[in-house]
Amino acid sequence: MLSGLGRANVLVMQQEQIVAYLTRLSELLAARNVVGEIVLYGGAAMVLAHKARLSTKDVDAVFAPKDTVYQAAAEVTRECGAAEGWLNDAVKGFLSDKGETRTLMDLPNLKVYVAVPEYLLAMKCMSMRLGKDETDIRDIRFLMDHLGLRSAEEVLGIVESYYPRNRIQPKTRFAIEELCQELKEP
């Protein structure tokens, strides 16, 4: 049991909890004599690598060995009170062959990587949900500011460096253009 984290299922995870869950995951992999790898995207990347926000609902990632990591993650759920599905690979539909990562954490039995900011921005643009939840828009604004981007052309240039132009939906283009126009207005 990880002290201070409680047993109730956590609906959002803060940096401290994510690090604790990943650390416990590493320990459980060690007990299986396995070294795992995980690449973080989405909210977990925004929380851990960029400190752009305080929490996330889940850890969007790809990892190997998949079945072993999923089994260990289920143990983390039971032991630490993490929410079901706290670690998931639903992000795999947005991966690019050209995606780049860097090392974030080097735990004894778990190597943790994170998407570089440009790739994360491209993924955020491609997966952007419009509507009531402004989280994606805030993340995109943060990454644009972090990368010094001011125009839709600059942002779309980065998106197109990871994804074929014909895969970028019109709603994504319009949302980026609107977001950049808002940044120009006083």
C-alpha positions as a Markdown table, in Angstrom:
| # | Residue | x | y | z |
|---|---|---|---|---|
| 1 | Met | 0.0 | 0.0 | 0.0 |
| 2 | Leu | 1.3 | 3.4 | -0.9 |
| 3 | Ser | 1.1 | 5.7 | 2.1 |
| 4 | Gly | -1.0 | 8.8 | 1.7 |
| 5 | Leu | -2.8 | 7.8 | -1.5 |
| 6 | Gly | -5.8 | 6.3 | 0.1 |
| 7 | Arg | -7.8 | 3.3 | -1.1 |
| 8 | Ala | -10.7 | 5.2 | -2.8 |
| 9 | Asn | -10.7 | 5.0 | -6.6 |
| 10 | Val | -9.2 | 8.2 | -7.8 |
| 11 | Leu | -11.1 | 10.0 | -10.6 |
| 12 | Val | -8.2 | 12.3 | -11.4 |
| 13 | Met | -4.5 | 11.8 | -10.8 |
| 14 | Gln | -2.0 | 14.4 | -9.8 |
| 15 | Gln | 1.7 | 14.3 | -10.5 |
| 16 | Glu | 2.5 | 12.6 | -7.1 |
| 17 | Gln | 0.0 | 9.9 | -7.8 |
| 18 | Ile | 1.1 | 9.2 | -11.3 |
| 19 | Val | 4.7 | 8.9 | -10.2 |
| 20 | Ala | 3.7 | 6.6 | -7.3 |
| 21 | Tyr | 1.7 | 4.4 | -9.7 |
| 22 | Leu | 4.5 | 4.2 | -12.2 |
| 23 | Thr | 7.0 | 3.4 | -9.4 |
| 24 | Arg | 4.8 | 0.7 | -8.1 |
| 25 | Leu | 4.4 | -0.6 | -11.6 |
| 26 | Ser | 8.2 | -0.8 | -11.9 |
| 27 | Glu | 8.3 | -2.8 | -8.6 |
| 28 | Leu | 5.7 | -5.2 | -9.8 |
| 29 | Leu | 7.6 | -5.7 | -13.1 |
| 30 | Ala | 10.8 | -6.4 | -11.1 |
| 31 | Ala | 8.9 | -9.1 | -9.2 |
| 32 | Arg | 8.2 | -10.7 | -12.6 |
| 33 | Asn | 11.8 | -10.2 | -13.7 |
| 34 | Val | 10.7 | -7.9 | -16.5 |
| 35 | Val | 11.9 | -4.5 | -17.7 |
| 36 | Gly | 9.0 | -2.6 | -19.3 |
| 37 | Glu | 8.9 | 0.5 | -21.4 |
| 38 | Ile | 6.1 | 3.0 | -21.5 |
| 39 | Val | 5.6 | 6.2 | -23.7 |
| 40 | Leu | 3.3 | 8.8 | -22.2 |
| 41 | Tyr | 1.1 | 11.0 | -24.2 |
| 42 | Gly | -1.9 | 13.2 | -23.5 |
| 43 | Gly | -2.7 | 14.5 | -20.0 |
| 44 | Ala | 0.0 | 12.5 | -18.2 |
| 45 | Ala | 2.6 | 14.1 | -20.5 |
| 46 | Met | 1.1 | 17.5 | -19.8 |
| 47 | Val | 1.2 | 16.9 | -16.0 |
| 48 | Leu | 4.6 | 15.2 | -15.7 |
| 49 | Ala | 6.8 | 16.6 | -18.4 |
| 50 | His | 5.4 | 20.1 | -18.9 |
| 51 | Lys | 3.7 | 20.8 | -15.5 |
| 52 | Ala | 1.0 | 22.5 | -17.7 |
| 53 | Arg | -1.8 | 21.3 | -15.5 |
| 54 | Leu | -2.3 | 19.7 | -12.1 |
| 55 | Ser | -4.2 | 16.5 | -13.0 |
| 56 | Thr | -5.4 | 14.1 | -15.6 |
| 57 | Lys | -8.1 | 11.4 | -15.7 |
| 58 | Asp | -5.9 | 8.7 | -17.1 |
| 59 | Val | -2.5 | 7.8 | -18.4 |
| 60 | Asp | -2.6 | 7.6 | -22.2 |
| 61 | Ala | 0.4 | 5.5 | -23.2 |
| 62 | Val | 1.8 | 2.7 | -25.3 |
| 63 | Phe | 3.8 | 0.1 | -23.4 |
| 64 | Ala | 5.6 | -3.2 | -23.7 |
| 65 | Pro | 5.4 | -6.0 | -22.9 |
| 66 | Lys | 1.7 | -5.1 | -23.2 |
| 67 | Asp | 0.1 | -8.0 | -21.3 |
| 68 | Thr | 2.6 | -8.0 | -18.5 |
| 69 | Val | 2.2 | -4.2 | -18.0 |
| 70 | Tyr | -1.6 | -4.5 | -18.1 |
| 71 | Gln | -1.5 | -7.2 | -15.4 |
| 72 | Ala | 0.8 | -5.2 | -13.2 |
| 73 | Ala | -1.4 | -2.1 | -13.7 |
| 74 | Ala | -4.4 | -4.1 | -12.5 |
| 75 | Glu | -2.4 | -4.8 | -9.4 |
| 76 | Val | -1.7 | -1.1 | -9.0 |
| 77 | Thr | -5.4 | -0.5 | -9.3 |
| 78 | Arg | -6.2 | -3.0 | -6.5 |
| 79 | Glu | -3.3 | -2.0 | -4.2 |
| 80 | Cys | -3.3 | 1.7 | -4.5 |
| 81 | Gly | -7.0 | 2.5 | -5.3 |
| 82 | Ala | -6.2 | 3.8 | -8.8 |
| 83 | Ala | -9.3 | 4.1 | -11.0 |
| 84 | Glu | -10.0 | 1.2 | -13.4 |
| 85 | Gly | -8.3 | 1.9 | -16.7 |
| 86 | Trp | -5.9 | 4.5 | -15.1 |
| 87 | Leu | -3.3 | 3.2 | -17.6 |
| 88 | Asn | -4.6 | 2.6 | -21.2 |
| 89 | Asp | -3.4 | 2.5 | -24.7 |
| 90 | Ala | -6.4 | 4.1 | -26.4 |
| 91 | Val | -4.0 | 6.7 | -27.8 |
| 92 | Lys | -2.6 | 4.2 | -30.2 |
| 93 | Gly | -5.0 | 5.4 | -32.9 |
| 94 | Phe | -3.3 | 8.7 | -32.9 |
| 95 | Leu | 0.3 | 7.5 | -33.2 |
| 96 | Ser | 2.5 | 8.6 | -36.1 |
| 97 | Asp | 5.3 | 6.7 | -37.7 |
| 98 | Lys | 7.3 | 9.9 | -37.3 |
| 99 | Gly | 6.7 | 10.4 | -33.6 |
| 100 | Glu | 9.6 | 11.3 | -31.4 |
| 101 | Thr | 10.1 | 10.7 | -27.7 |
| 102 | Arg | 12.6 | 11.5 | -25.0 |
| 103 | Thr | 13.4 | 9.9 | -21.7 |
| 104 | Leu | 11.3 | 11.1 | -18.7 |
| 105 | Met | 12.0 | 8.6 | -15.9 |
| 106 | Asp | 14.4 | 5.7 | -15.7 |
| 107 | Leu | 13.0 | 3.5 | -13.0 |
| 108 | Pro | 14.7 | 0.1 | -12.2 |
| 109 | Asn | 12.3 | -2.0 | -14.2 |
| 110 | Leu | 10.3 | 0.6 | -16.1 |
| 111 | Lys | 11.7 | 3.0 | -18.7 |
| 112 | Val | 9.4 | 6.0 | -19.1 |
| 113 | Tyr | 9.4 | 8.1 | -22.2 |
| 114 | Val | 7.3 | 11.1 | -23.3 |
| 115 | Ala | 6.4 | 12.5 | -26.6 |
| 116 | Val | 8.5 | 15.6 | -27.6 |
| 117 | Pro | 6.4 | 18.9 | -27.4 |
| 118 | Glu | 6.0 | 19.2 | -31.2 |
| 119 | Tyr | 4.7 | 15.6 | -31.5 |
| 120 | Leu | 2.4 | 16.1 | -28.5 |
| 121 | Leu | 1.0 | 19.3 | -30.1 |
| 122 | Ala | 0.3 | 17.4 | -33.3 |
| 123 | Met | -1.4 | 14.6 | -31.5 |
| 124 | Lys | -3.4 | 17.0 | -29.4 |
| 125 | Cys | -4.6 | 18.8 | -32.6 |
| 126 | Met | -5.5 | 15.5 | -34.2 |
| 127 | Ser | -7.4 | 14.2 | -31.2 |
| 128 | Met | -9.0 | 17.5 | -30.2 |
| 129 | Arg | -12.4 | 17.3 | -28.7 |
| 130 | Leu | -14.5 | 20.4 | -29.2 |
| 131 | Gly | -17.4 | 21.3 | -26.9 |
| 132 | Lys | -17.7 | 21.7 | -23.2 |
| 133 | Asp | -14.4 | 20.2 | -22.2 |
| 134 | Glu | -11.7 | 22.9 | -22.8 |
| 135 | Thr | -8.8 | 20.7 | -21.7 |
| 136 | Asp | -7.6 | 20.0 | -25.2 |
| 137 | Ile | -7.7 | 23.7 | -26.2 |
| 138 | Arg | -5.8 | 24.7 | -23.0 |
| 139 | Asp | -3.2 | 22.0 | -23.7 |
| 140 | Ile | -2.8 | 23.2 | -27.3 |
| 141 | Arg | -2.5 | 26.8 | -26.2 |
| 142 | Phe | 0.1 | 25.8 | -23.7 |
| 143 | Leu | 2.2 | 23.9 | -26.2 |
| 144 | Met | 1.9 | 26.6 | -28.8 |
| 145 | Asp | 3.2 | 29.1 | -26.2 |
| 146 | His | 5.9 | 26.7 | -25.1 |
| 147 | Leu | 7.0 | 26.3 | -28.8 |
| 148 | Gly | 6.7 | 30.0 | -29.6 |
| 149 | Leu | 4.0 | 29.4 | -32.2 |
| 150 | Arg | 1.6 | 32.2 | -33.1 |
| 151 | Ser | 0.0 | 31.4 | -36.5 |
| 152 | Ala | -2.2 | 28.6 | -37.8 |
| 153 | Glu | 0.3 | 28.0 | -40.5 |
| 154 | Glu | 3.1 | 27.3 | -38.0 |
| 155 | Val | 0.8 | 24.9 | -36.0 |
| 156 | Leu | -0.5 | 23.1 | -39.1 |
| 157 | Gly | 3.1 | 22.8 | -40.4 |
| 158 | Ile | 4.0 | 20.9 | -37.3 |
| 159 | Val | 0.8 | 18.7 | -37.5 |
| 160 | Glu | 1.6 | 18.0 | -41.2 |
| 161 | Ser | 5.2 | 17.0 | -40.3 |
| 162 | Tyr | 3.7 | 14.0 | -38.3 |
| 163 | Tyr | 0.5 | 13.3 | -40.2 |
| 164 | Pro | -0.5 | 13.2 | -43.9 |
| 165 | Arg | -2.4 | 16.3 | -44.9 |
| 166 | Asn | -5.4 | 14.3 | -46.1 |
| 167 | Arg | -5.7 | 12.8 | -42.6 |
| 168 | Ile | -6.2 | 16.2 | -40.9 |
| 169 | Gln | -9.9 | 16.9 | -40.6 |
| 170 | Pro | -11.4 | 20.2 | -41.6 |
| 171 | Lys | -12.8 | 20.7 | -38.1 |
| 172 | Thr | -9.2 | 20.5 | -36.8 |
| 173 | Arg | -7.9 | 23.1 | -39.3 |
| 174 | Phe | -10.8 | 25.4 | -38.5 |
| 175 | Ala | -10.3 | 25.0 | -34.7 |
| 176 | Ile | -6.6 | 25.8 | -35.0 |
| 177 | Glu | -7.3 | 28.8 | -37.2 |
| 178 | Glu | -9.9 | 30.1 | -34.8 |
| 179 | Leu | -7.6 | 29.5 | -31.8 |
| 180 | Cys | -4.8 | 31.4 | -33.5 |
| 181 | Gln | -7.2 | 34.3 | -34.4 |
| 182 | Glu | -8.2 | 34.5 | -30.8 |
| 183 | Leu | -4.6 | 34.8 | -29.8 |
| 184 | Lys | -4.2 | 37.8 | -32.1 |
| 185 | Glu | -7.2 | 39.7 | -30.8 |
| 186 | Pro | -6.7 | 42.2 | -27.9 |
